[in-house]
Amino acid sequence: MALRAAVLRHVRVPVTLNPALTLTGGKWAPPSLRWMSSHGDDHLTKSEVTDRVLSVVKSFPKVDPSTVTPDVHFQKDLGLDSLDNVEIVIALEEEFKLEIPDLEAVRIDSTNLAIEYVYNHPMAA
């Protein structure tokens, strides 16, 4: 600790002000960054996610496309079993280019939960 304090007393680091954080009109202007995302500003809108999730579910072989809505439950409303549920989650992973952990995947049992999960996932594309 003493060595660190001695070094810090003698080291001078030039500091420049980030132009994105300048004081304008009495308020700080934060940089326009999307935190927690590697995609910048190309995050999917809720309607895009909804359309693509519904498309994945409608294209599943055991599903009648006319019965698929944003609030449909995979097992109760569509009559699918747990294996079909897993297959739909895998199809969603492929569609949105993301990996859904097993503990999260077992909770996704409706289109509404799938839409919310994908929409809130920072890596969904």
Residue pairs with C-beta under 8 A, 6 or more apart in sequence:
18 31
20 29
20 30
20 31
20 32
21 28
21 29
21 30
21 31
22 29
23 29
34 40
34 41
34 43
36 122
37 43
37 122
37 123
38 122
38 123
39 122
39 123
39 125
42 125
43 122
43 124
44 52
44 118
44 119
44 124
44 125
46 115
46 119
49 96
49 115
49 118
49 119
49 124
50 70
50 115
52 95
52 96
52 118
53 92
53 95
53 111
53 114
53 115
53 118
54 68
54 69
54 70
54 111
55 95
56 88
56 91
56 92
56 95
57 63
57 68
57 72
57 74
57 78
57 88
57 111
57 114
58 65
58 68
59 65
59 91
60 80
60 84
60 87
60 88
60 91
62 78
62 79
62 80
62 84
63 78
63 80
64 78
67 77
67 78
68 78
68 111
69 111
70 111
70 112
70 115
71 110
71 111
71 112
72 78
72 110
72 111
73 109
73 110
74 80
74 84
74 85
74 88
74 109
74 110
74 111
75 81
75 82
75 85
75 109
80 88
85 108
85 109
86 105
88 114
89 100
89 105
89 108
89 114
92 100
92 108
92 114
92 118
93 99
93 100
96 118
96 121
96 124
96 125
97 123
97 124
97 125
98 118
98 121
98 123
98 124
98 125
100 108
100 117
104 117
107 113
108 114
108 117
118 124
